[in-house]
């Protein structure tokens, strides 16, 4: 009887294989206050949102803070990889799956307060001596597509902010959500600069690489919906961005 019971169990497991939650490689970047590290530990608006999602889907994988270029490379090469936050673009929708948004802002050209530059389009930025931009970011990709050859890529947005304050670049391309924190870390203030031109809206998502199980992505999406529904998301959002309205809709886009 024990033999037949064991055989039946094996046949049942074979017919209906148990699903084990995927181990995920989870990456984010130094981009305060959305994500950053403190004493080697990740923190920030999006980090706290992801950590809350992890609690609700019972995922204990560690979040690693890496340069965006490194995270991007891993995302394009390995399955079961999460990278946040990622600006939504049509091109990226073909490469990844994304859930969100977890934050919404704008991408702007910033200059020093006393700058004489007049910028009313992306093409106008070609007149600048140098435009600081985060290496491998959506901003760099966009400006390259517009034919800008005067880009000064840096490994972190902080380096670009410091270059702007030291007048080594004329313009800095960055999101309005993170500019104040980055400038403060550079020893300056948002009052020391001015926004010359808004390039586009900036909708930020949690991205999943190709090959990540669809059911895993859906679990994360449902957890994000519940976080927004019960007020947890708004509480996190207002802690980091007290003057901004949190995006309360949730969608899954891309692959």
LOTOR-523732 format. One record per residue (C-alpha): residue in three letters; y, x, z. Coordinates in steps of 0.001 Angstrom, whole numbers, plus 500000, padded with zeros to 6 digits. Layout:
alaYXZ;...
***
This chain:
unk500000500000500000;unk502386502841500875;unk501601504458497524;unk502439501331495566;unk505594500727497620;unk506784504267496898;unk505945503918493214;unk507874500650493028;unk510865502322494674;unk510807505176492172;unk510581502770489249;unk513462500719490645;unk515665503780491102;unk514755504936487598;unk515694501585486090;unk518894501275488091;unk520182504789488794;unk522376505164491849;unk525995505912491035;unk527444508830492951;unk531216509109493136;unk532492511924490936;unk533842515068492553;unk537406515363491338;unk539596518415490828;unk543015517146491934;unk546189519053491083;unk549905518588491583;unk552983520795491340;unk556014522111493238;unk558491519348492399;unk560109518077495591;unk560373515408496805;unk557677514002494500;unk555189516756495318;unk555383520160496984;unk553646522355499540;unk554502523149503161;unk552595526023504759;unk549982525698502036;unk549532521937502491;unk550608519358499883;unk553274516794500733;unk555785514519499048;unk556069510992497709;unk553296511146495121;unk551063513267497360;unk551196510643500112;unk550467507883497585;unk547446509790496248;unk546223510534499765;unk546423506822500593;unk544450506027497435;unk541855508613498455;unk541418506912501832;unk540805503565500169;unk538294504838497609;unk536606507191500104;unk537490510371498202;unk537850513569500228;unk538571516088497469;unk541420518497498200;unk544780518328496431;unk545813521722495081;unk549451522615494338;unk549630524779491211;unk552150525631488483;unk552354522800485962;unk551195525023483087;unk547978525819484954;unk547341522185485855;unk547978521137482257;unk545510523738480927;unk542772522546483271;unk543474518904482379;unk542936519594478690;unk539711521546479258;unk537779519915482103;unk536485516436482888;unk536896514898486353;unk540388516329486727;unk543434514560488152;unk547001515778487602;unk550095514146489053;unk552769513203488458;unk552813513047484659;unk555602511610482526;unk554266508962480173;unk554629509714476462;unk552801508351473379;unk551217511770472808;unk549869511967476349;unk548446508464476110;unk546111509850473432;unk544993512712475657;unk544526511173479098;unk544113508006481137;unk546998507221483483;unk547655504792486314;unk551037503914487695;unk553904504227487650;unk554346505872491039;unk558017506673490416;unk560674505913487805;unk563812507902487066;unk565660509619484231;unk565622513035482569;unk569074514598482332;unk571025517638481221;unk572807519166484218;unk575673521676484138;unk577912523247486739;unk580764521030487898;unk583406523045486023;unk581437523374482779;unk583396522770479581;unk580332521713477603;unk580341518241476052;unk576861516851475464;unk576369513444473863;unk572941514019472302;unk569945516327472562;unk571104518190469471;unk574425518966471163;unk572504521134473610;unk571953523628470797;unk575489524904471430;unk574544526064474941;unk573825529740475502;unk570569528840477278;unk568877525676478531;unk566704526002481612;unk563468524056481482;unk560137523899483329;unk557431525717481313;unk554879523389479613;unk556720520316480918;unk557459517187478920;unk561099518277478849;unk560238521570477163;unk558002519799474647;unk560721517257473831;unk563449519851473358;unk561213521998471170;unk560475518955469011;unk564244518606468495;unk564430522180467283;unk566111523822470267;unk565567527563470130;unk567790528411473103;unk565317527381475796;unk564816529498478910;unk561444528365480339;unk560668529124483975;unk557514528903486050;unk559154526471488511;unk562154524107488382;unk563572525990491365;unk564004529134489263;unk565925527143486643;unk568192525680489320;unk568913529159490680;unk569657530433487164;unk572135527591486675;unk573952528374489926;unk574130532062488939;unk575456531083485473;unk572521532673483694;unk571967529392481842;unk574485526739480754;unk572285523670481053;unk569366522606483182;unk567002519884481969;unk565378518047484880;unk564606514625486376;unk567217512933488547;unk564565512165491178;unk563969515812492017;unk567281517506491135;unk568911517051494589;unk565945518513496495;unk565518521407494093;unk569207522277494250;unk569132522126498054;unk566228524578498065;unk568299526807495773;unk571069526824498361;unk573295524418496426;unk574016520689496280;unk573865517923493725;unk577674517836494144;unk577849521330492627;unk576605520033489278;unk577204517127486944;unk574911515173484679;unk576201515523481124;unk573657513402479282;unk570617511238480057;unk567840512066477633;unk565340509358478509;unk563732507250481200;unk561087509104483181;unk558043507022484190;unk555672509060486335;unk551915508430486510;unk548681509778487982;unk546707511214485050;unk542938511636484554;unk541334513974482030;unk538906512923479317;unk535370512621480617;unk536404511227484008;unk534259508111484671;unk536138504949483742;unk534906503145486843;unk536384505902489015;unk539786505499487354;unk539591501723487834;unk538848502244491546;unk542007504327491860;unk543987501693489984;unk542778498894492263;unk543625501008495306;unk547149501590493964;unk547544497841493414;unk546525497169497018;unk548903499846498336;unk551770498178496508;unk550698494698497590;unk550518495402501327;unk553838497264501600;unk552426500769502099;unk553768502011498762;unk557314500773499393;unk557282502389502832;unk556267505768501369;unk558739505448498482;unk561742504617500663;unk560927507481503020;unk561422509970500183;unk563839508070497934;unk565722505719500292;unk568280504641497694;unk565842503862494883;unk563789500754494147;unk560029501421493970;unk558160500364490798;unk555881497556491951;unk553909496939488759;unk550664498826488144;unk548899499495484864;unk546232501680483345;unk547129503231479999;unk545725505811477639;unk542131506738476908;
***
